[in-house]
Amino acid sequence: MVTTIIILVVIIGVLTTAAILVVTGIRKSKSQESDPLAERLAEYSQRGETVTLEELELAQPFSERVVMPIIRRLGEMSSRFTPQHVVEQTRVRLELAGNPGRIDASTFMVLHFVSAGVFGGLVFLISLFSQTFTLPIKLAIVLGFIILGYFFPDLWIRSKINSRQKAVRRAMPDALDLLTICVEAGLGFDAAMSKVNEKWDNELSMAFGRVIREIQLGKLRRDALRDMSDRLGLAEMTSFVAAIIQSEMLGVSMARVLRIQSDQMRLKRRQHAEEEAHKAPIKMIFPMGLFIFPALMIVLLTPAGLRLYGSLKYII
């Protein structure tokens, strides 16, 4: 029994260490916008020093040299045994979330097992120092946290999708106002989107910037706009893109279409805010029932309970 526990502790310790290295590597890779080898090569070139490619690779962090290639390799191996539609659904979800961490679909699927090992390993290590529960209860708790850790990446990516869509929904009316002003001032629609991308720094401006880059690379405007709508997954953006494409095909005034769309987006944003405000009282029931009401009952009933206890003691 003791040998089994030692083996489990060693395995979970290895999994926990690997998971920490993976998370560190993903965090560092997210912060790097360009190729680290190119940056270091440019730095050495400015200094006038002569270095080899091997020295540049060894100068990279351990997570970039070892951890991330292992994770990518595991992701490639897992994608061979994963149905293609599951990989495609994962890729779409990452696109909807804005691809946080710059990870691909296969790497994200590997993160499920890494997260399960981290959650289960930490809880198991904590349970070894606790004598409150029996061994079957401890194993059940560890199993529950392993399942929670397996689904944690899905919960995380869902929260990223919701926050990104909320940010785009809030920014759309103001962005359409700026587009309308630029078009009425004589700019083309592409130049107006470039102005929005230049003036703002949010999810919507970055989406417009990607559309501009795709158009510059040769993609048709309608195709680039449709792809942007698919990447955001918002009904408001789908309606806006359809109106822009239709006005371009029919020759309708772009400024008039943008002004109408801006008014509609502002109305939808107000309706969405009112909907969230109406949901607030229902959402407040659970914290009030769990935290506020018990404390209130203790404050109100404790003096009465003490006086009743004193009266009953004299009677008895």
C-alpha positions in Angstrom: 0.0 0.0 0.0 2.8 2.4 0.9 4.7 1.5 -2.3 1.5 2.3 -4.4 1.1 5.6 -2.7 4.8 6.5 -3.3 4.5 5.6 -7.0 1.3 7.7 -7.4 3.0 10.6 -5.7 6.0 10.4 -8.1 3.8 10.2 -11.1 1.6 13.1 -10.0 4.7 15.2 -9.2 6.1 14.6 -12.7 2.7 15.6 -14.2 2.5 18.7 -12.1 6.0 19.8 -13.0 5.3 19.3 -16.7 2.0 21.2 -16.4 3.7 24.1 -14.7 6.4 24.2 -17.5 3.6 24.1 -20.1 1.7 26.9 -18.6 4.9 29.0 -18.3 5.8 28.3 -21.9 2.3 29.2 -23.2 2.4 32.4 -21.2 5.8 33.4 -22.6 4.8 32.5 -26.1 1.7 34.6 -25.8 3.8 37.7 -24.9 6.1 37.2 -27.9 4.6 38.8 -31.0 7.5 38.0 -33.4 10.0 35.2 -34.0 12.4 35.1 -31.0 15.3 33.8 -33.2 14.9 36.8 -35.6 14.8 39.2 -32.6 18.0 37.8 -31.1 19.7 37.7 -34.5 18.9 41.4 -35.1 20.2 42.2 -31.6 23.5 40.4 -32.2 23.7 42.1 -35.7 23.4 45.5 -34.1 26.2 44.6 -31.6 28.4 43.5 -34.5 28.9 40.0 -32.9 29.0 36.8 -35.0 26.9 34.0 -33.6 25.7 30.6 -34.9 22.2 29.4 -35.1 22.9 26.8 -32.4 23.9 29.6 -30.0 20.8 31.5 -30.8 18.6 28.5 -30.1 20.4 27.8 -26.8 19.8 31.4 -25.8 16.1 30.8 -25.9 14.1 30.0 -22.7 13.8 26.4 -21.7 10.1 26.4 -22.3 10.6 27.5 -26.0 13.3 25.0 -26.6 11.9 21.9 -24.9 8.5 22.2 -23.4 6.5 23.8 -26.3 8.0 21.4 -29.0 7.0 18.4 -26.8 3.5 19.8 -26.4 3.2 20.4 -30.1 4.4 16.9 -30.8 1.9 15.4 -28.4 -0.8 17.5 -30.0 0.2 16.2 -33.5 0.1 12.6 -32.2 -3.3 13.1 -30.5 -4.8 14.8 -33.6 -4.1 11.6 -35.6 -6.5 9.7 -33.3 -9.1 12.5 -33.0 -12.0 12.8 -35.4 -11.6 15.6 -37.9 -14.8 17.3 -37.0 -13.7 17.5 -33.3 -10.4 19.2 -34.4 -12.4 21.6 -36.7 -14.8 22.5 -33.9 -11.9 23.2 -31.5 -10.2 25.4 -34.2 -13.5 27.3 -34.6 -13.8 27.9 -30.9 -10.2 29.1 -30.7 -11.0 31.6 -33.5 -14.1 32.8 -31.7 -12.0 33.4 -28.6 -9.4 35.3 -30.5 -6.9 32.5 -30.3 -5.6 33.3 -26.7 -2.0 32.1 -26.2 -1.6 31.5 -30.0 -2.1 27.8 -29.6 -3.5 25.5 -32.2 -6.4 23.0 -31.9 -4.2 19.9 -31.2 -2.2 21.7 -28.5 -5.5 22.8 -26.9 -6.7 19.2 -26.8 -3.5 18.2 -25.0 -4.2 20.9 -22.4 -7.2 18.9 -21.2 -5.0 16.1 -20.0 -2.4 18.4 -18.6 -5.1 20.4 -16.7 -6.6 17.1 -15.4 -3.2 16.0 -14.1 -2.6 19.4 -12.4 -5.9 19.5 -10.6 -5.9 15.8 -9.6 -2.2 15.9 -8.6 -2.5 19.0 -6.4 -5.6 17.7 -4.6 -4.0 14.3 -4.1 -0.9 15.8 -2.6 -3.1 17.9 -0.2 -5.1 14.8 0.7 -2.0 13.0 1.8 -1.5 15.4 4.7 -5.2 15.3 5.7 -6.5 12.7 8.1 -10.1 13.9 8.0 -11.4 11.6 5.3 -11.0 8.0 4.6 -9.1 6.6 1.5 -12.2 5.9 -0.6 -13.5 9.5 0.0 -10.1 10.9 -0.9 -10.0 9.0 -4.1 -13.5 10.2 -5.0 -12.5 13.8 -4.4 -9.4 13.4 -6.5 -11.4 11.8 -9.3 -13.9 14.7 -9.1 -11.1 17.3 -9.4 -9.5 15.3 -12.3 -12.8 15.5 -14.2 -13.1 19.2 -13.3 -9.5 19.8 -14.6 -10.3 18.0 -17.8 -13.2 20.3 -18.5 -11.4 23.5 -17.2 -9.9 24.4 -20.6 -13.4 24.3 -22.1 -14.8 26.6 -19.4 -11.8 28.9 -19.9 -12.3 29.2 -23.7 -16.0 29.7 -23.2 -15.4 32.6 -20.9 -12.9 34.1 -23.4 -15.5 33.8 -26.2 -18.2 35.5 -24.1 -15.9 38.4 -23.0 -14.7 38.9 -26.6 -18.2 39.0 -27.9 -19.3 41.4 -25.2 -16.4 43.7 -26.0 -17.2 43.7 -29.7 -20.9 44.3 -29.0 -20.1 47.3 -26.8 -17.7 48.8 -29.3 -19.8 48.4 -32.5 -22.1 51.5 -32.3 -19.1 53.9 -31.7 -17.1 52.2 -34.4 -19.9 52.5 -36.9 -20.3 56.2 -36.0 -16.6 56.7 -36.8 -17.0 54.7 -40.0 -20.0 56.9 -41.0 -18.0 60.2 -40.3 -15.0 58.9 -42.3 -17.2 57.8 -45.3 -19.2 61.1 -45.3 -15.9 63.0 -45.2 -14.9 61.3 -48.5 -12.9 58.3 -47.4 -13.5 54.8 -48.9 -14.8 52.0 -46.7 -11.4 50.4 -46.5 -9.7 53.6 -45.5 -12.5 54.1 -42.9 -11.8 50.7 -41.4 -8.1 51.6 -41.3 -8.9 54.7 -39.3 -10.9 52.7 -36.8 -7.9 50.3 -36.5 -5.5 53.2 -36.1 -7.5 55.2 -33.5 -8.7 52.3 -31.2 -7.1 49.3 -29.6 -9.9 46.7 -28.9 -11.2 43.5 -30.3 -13.2 45.1 -33.0 -10.4 47.4 -34.3 -8.1 44.3 -34.4 -10.8 42.5 -36.4 -11.0 45.4 -38.9 -7.2 45.5 -39.1 -7.1 41.8 -40.1 -9.7 42.5 -42.8 -7.6 45.3 -44.2 -4.5 43.0 -44.3 -6.5 40.3 -46.0 -7.8 42.7 -48.6 -4.2 44.0 -49.2 -3.1 40.4 -49.8 -5.7 40.0 -52.5 -8.8 38.6 -50.9 -12.1 40.1 -52.0 -13.7 42.6 -49.6 -16.9 40.6 -49.2 -15.0 37.4 -48.5 -12.8 39.1 -45.9 -15.9 40.6 -44.2 -17.7 37.3 -44.2 -14.6 35.6 -42.6 -14.6 38.4 -40.0 -18.2 37.7 -39.2 -17.5 34.0 -38.8 -14.6 34.6 -36.5 -16.6 36.8 -34.2 -19.8 34.8 -34.2 -22.2 37.7 -33.4 -25.6 38.2 -35.0 -25.1 41.9 -35.0 -21.9 41.6 -37.0 -23.5 39.2 -39.4 -26.3 41.7 -40.0 -23.8 44.5 -40.5 -21.7 42.5 -43.0 -24.7 41.5 -44.9 -25.9 45.1 -45.2 -22.4 46.3 -46.4 -22.2 43.6 -49.0 -25.7 44.3 -50.2 -25.1 48.0 -50.5 -21.9 47.4 -52.4 -23.7 45.1 -54.9 -26.8 47.4 -55.3 -24.9 50.7 -55.4 -26.7 52.1 -52.3 -25.0 55.0 -50.5 -22.5 53.6 -48.0 -22.9 56.5 -45.6 -26.6 56.0 -45.3 -26.3 52.3 -44.7 -23.7 52.9 -42.0 -25.9 55.5 -40.3 -28.8 53.1 -40.3 -26.6 50.3 -39.0 -25.2 52.5 -36.3 -28.7 53.5 -35.0 -29.7 49.8 -35.0 -26.6 48.7 -33.1 -27.1 51.4 -30.5 -30.7 50.3 -30.0 -29.6 46.6 -29.7 -26.9 47.6 -27.2 -29.5 49.4 -25.1 -31.9 46.4 -25.3 -29.1 44.0 -24.3 -28.2 46.3 -21.3 -31.8 46.3 -20.2 -32.0 42.5 -20.5 -28.9 42.2 -18.3 -30.4 44.6 -15.8 -33.6 42.5 -15.6 -31.5 39.4 -15.0 -29.7 41.0 -12.1 -32.4 40.5 -9.4 -32.6 36.8 -10.3 -28.8 36.4 -10.1 -28.7 38.2 -6.7 -31.1 35.6 -5.1 -28.3 32.9 -4.7 -25.7 35.1 -3.0 -28.3 36.7 -0.8 -29.7 33.3 0.2 -26.2 31.8 0.9 -24.4 34.8 2.5 -26.7 37.7 3.4 -29.7 36.1 4.9 -27.9 33.7 7.2 -25.8 36.6 8.6 -28.9 38.7 9.0 -30.7 36.0 10.8 -27.8 35.5 13.2 -27.6 39.2 14.0 -31.4 39.5 14.6 -32.1 36.2 16.3 -29.0 35.9 18.5 -30.0 38.5 21.2 -33.5 37.0 21.3 -32.1 33.5 21.6 -29.8 34.5 24.4 -32.7 36.1 26.3 -34.9 33.1 25.8 -32.1 30.8 27.0 -31.7 32.9 30.1 -35.5 32.9 30.8 -35.7 29.1 30.4 -32.7 28.6 32.7 -34.4 30.4 35.5 -37.7 28.5 34.9 -36.0 25.1 34.9 
